Amino acid sequence: MYYFWTVRLIRFVVIFFILATIISGYFYPGGNIHNESQVGYSITHNFLSDLGGYQSRSNEKNFISAALFNTSMILFAFVGIAFLFVPRLFKDNFINYVLSTIGSLFFFLGTIFFAGVGLTPHDLFLENHIFFALNAFRFLIPALIFYFIVLLRSSLHNKYAITIIVLLIFTFSYVLYQLVSASPLESVDKMVEQAIFQKIIALVNVISIFSLSFAFSERLKKLNLD
């Protein structure tokens, strides 16, 4: 049970998200917030959320892309559930167990907000969509701080703690950027800047979470849990 939740499921959701995003981009009809006539999806001119809209920015039906992308976002709720199993992997040290429990609760909240992004397409529930998108990363910051401490205190290789600190730096930078950056509606340049930054932080997040599954796998072997 522990291996399924803390290793297999985490890896599955990450791989599904990456594949779903690529396929969604292929089927996206076109358009961005400044140009309805754009053909197809652009890495630099479209946000990830564009993939989840009921209609594309060109006002065409976007069923395939929306179904795949929104499903991939909703599945992150299961990653949150998986993290609720992780504290058990650090049960050999009471402080680590408590810290990982707190960290997992924040991870759970963050992933629930990511799922909320998938449940609120931007063209149908814009205010709710923005609320979930902005706050999802903010919950990850305390989660990463707690897990960074746990991994440093554990017997695991320091490469996993380094993974956490890199993710924390990127996530914190992105949250600050969200607070100070101008609206992407202001200009094409702002849209491109934000679209690129969003994809970088998304990629760093999924790669880091995927990497952590190997740390959890090592702990499972040590504790003889399955």
C-alpha positions in Angstrom: 0.0 0.0 0.0 2.8 2.5 1.0 4.7 1.7 -2.2 1.7 2.3 -4.4 0.9 5.7 -2.9 4.3 7.1 -2.2 6.1 5.8 -5.3 3.9 4.4 -8.1 1.1 6.9 -7.9 3.3 9.9 -7.7 5.3 8.8 -10.7 2.1 8.0 -12.7 0.6 11.4 -12.1 3.8 13.2 -13.1 4.2 11.2 -16.3 0.5 11.5 -17.1 0.7 15.3 -16.6 3.7 15.7 -19.0 2.1 13.4 -21.7 -1.3 15.0 -21.3 0.2 18.5 -21.6 2.1 17.6 -24.8 -0.9 15.9 -26.4 -3.2 18.8 -25.3 -0.9 21.3 -26.9 -1.0 19.3 -30.2 -4.8 19.4 -30.3 -5.2 23.0 -29.1 -7.0 24.9 -31.9 -5.3 28.2 -31.4 -5.4 31.7 -30.2 -3.9 33.6 -27.2 -5.1 36.5 -25.1 -3.7 39.0 -27.5 -4.3 37.2 -30.9 -7.3 35.1 -31.6 -6.0 34.2 -35.1 -2.9 32.4 -33.8 -2.7 28.8 -35.2 -2.3 26.0 -32.6 -0.5 26.2 -29.3 2.6 28.3 -28.6 4.9 27.6 -25.7 5.8 31.2 -25.5 2.4 32.8 -26.2 0.0 30.5 -24.4 -0.5 29.7 -20.7 -1.0 26.1 -19.5 -4.5 27.1 -18.4 -5.4 27.9 -22.0 -5.3 24.1 -22.6 -8.0 23.6 -20.1 -10.5 26.1 -21.5 -13.9 24.9 -22.7 -13.2 27.0 -25.8 -9.8 27.9 -27.1 -8.7 31.6 -27.3 -9.8 31.4 -31.0 -13.3 30.7 -29.8 -13.3 27.1 -31.1 -14.3 24.0 -29.2 -11.4 22.6 -27.2 -12.8 19.3 -26.0 -9.7 17.0 -26.3 -7.2 19.4 -24.9 -9.5 20.5 -22.0 -10.4 16.9 -21.1 -6.7 15.8 -21.0 -5.2 18.8 -19.3 -8.0 19.2 -16.7 -7.9 15.5 -15.9 -4.1 15.7 -15.4 -4.6 18.7 -13.0 -7.3 16.9 -11.0 -5.1 13.9 -10.5 -2.7 16.0 -8.5 -5.2 15.7 -5.6 -4.1 12.0 -5.4 -0.5 13.2 -5.1 -1.7 15.2 -2.1 -3.2 12.1 -0.6 0.0 10.2 -1.3 1.9 12.7 0.8 -0.3 12.0 3.7 1.3 8.5 3.7 4.8 9.9 3.7 5.2 10.8 7.4 5.0 7.0 8.1 8.3 6.7 6.3 10.0 8.8 8.9 8.5 7.2 11.9 11.9 6.2 13.3 12.4 9.8 14.4 9.7 11.6 16.3 10.7 15.1 15.2 11.0 14.1 11.6 7.6 12.4 11.8 6.0 15.6 13.2 7.7 17.9 10.7 6.8 15.6 7.7 3.2 15.5 8.9 2.9 19.2 8.9 4.7 19.4 5.6 2.4 16.8 4.1 -0.7 18.8 5.2 0.6 21.8 3.3 1.4 19.6 0.3 -2.1 18.2 0.4 -3.6 21.7 0.4 -1.4 22.8 -2.5 -2.3 19.8 -4.6 -6.0 20.3 -3.9 -5.6 23.8 -5.2 -3.9 22.4 -8.3 -6.9 20.1 -8.8 -9.1 23.1 -8.4 -7.4 24.7 -11.4 -8.6 21.7 -13.4 -12.1 21.9 -12.0 -12.5 25.6 -12.9 -11.7 26.2 -16.6 -10.7 29.8 -17.1 -13.4 30.7 -19.6 -16.2 29.3 -17.3 -15.0 30.1 -13.7 -12.3 32.8 -14.1 -12.3 34.2 -10.6 -12.2 30.7 -9.0 -9.6 29.6 -11.5 -7.3 32.5 -10.7 -7.8 32.0 -7.0 -6.7 28.3 -7.2 -3.8 29.0 -9.6 -2.3 31.8 -7.4 -2.6 30.0 -4.1 -1.5 26.5 -5.1 2.1 27.4 -5.2 1.9 29.4 -2.0 0.9 26.3 0.0 4.0 24.6 -1.4 6.4 27.0 0.2 5.8 25.9 3.9 5.5 22.3 2.7 9.0 22.5 1.1 10.5 24.2 4.1 9.4 21.4 6.4 10.5 18.7 4.1 13.8 20.3 3.5 14.5 20.0 7.3 13.2 16.5 7.4 15.5 15.3 4.5 18.5 17.1 6.0 17.8 15.3 9.3 17.2 11.9 7.7 19.7 9.3 6.6 18.8 9.9 3.0 21.4 11.2 0.5 21.7 15.0 0.5 20.8 15.1 -3.2 17.1 14.9 -2.2 17.5 17.8 0.2 19.1 19.7 -2.6 16.2 18.9 -4.9 13.8 20.3 -2.3 15.8 23.6 -1.8 16.0 24.1 -5.6 12.3 23.6 -5.9 11.8 26.0 -2.9 13.9 28.7 -4.5 12.0 28.4 -7.8 8.6 28.3 -6.1 9.3 31.2 -3.8 10.6 33.2 -6.7 7.5 32.5 -8.7 5.2 33.5 -5.9 7.1 36.8 -5.5 6.9 37.3 -9.3 3.1 36.8 -9.2 2.8 39.5 -6.6 4.8 42.1 -8.5 4.3 41.4 -12.1 1.9 43.3 -14.3 -1.1 41.7 -15.9 -0.3 39.7 -19.0 -3.2 41.6 -20.6 -1.0 44.7 -20.5 1.3 43.7 -23.4 2.4 40.8 -25.5 5.9 41.0 -23.9 4.4 40.6 -20.4 2.3 37.6 -21.7 5.3 35.9 -23.2 7.4 36.5 -20.0 4.8 35.1 -17.7 3.9 32.1 -20.0 7.6 31.1 -20.1 8.1 31.5 -16.4 5.0 29.5 -15.7 6.2 26.5 -17.8 9.6 26.6 -16.1 8.2 26.5 -12.6 5.7 23.7 -13.7 8.5 21.6 -15.1 10.8 22.1 -12.1 7.8 21.1 -9.8 7.0 17.9 -11.6 10.6 16.8 -12.0 11.3 17.5 -8.3 8.2 15.6 -7.1 9.1 12.7 -9.4 12.6 12.7 -7.9 11.2 12.6 -4.4 9.5 9.3 -5.2 13.0 7.7 -5.2 13.7 9.1 -1.7 10.5 7.6 -0.5 11.3 4.3 -2.2 14.6 4.2 -0.3 12.8 4.8 3.0 10.4 2.0 2.3 13.2 -0.5 1.8 14.8 0.6 5.0 11.6 0.2 7.0 10.4 -2.9 5.2 7.1 -1.3 4.3 5.2 -2.2 1.1 
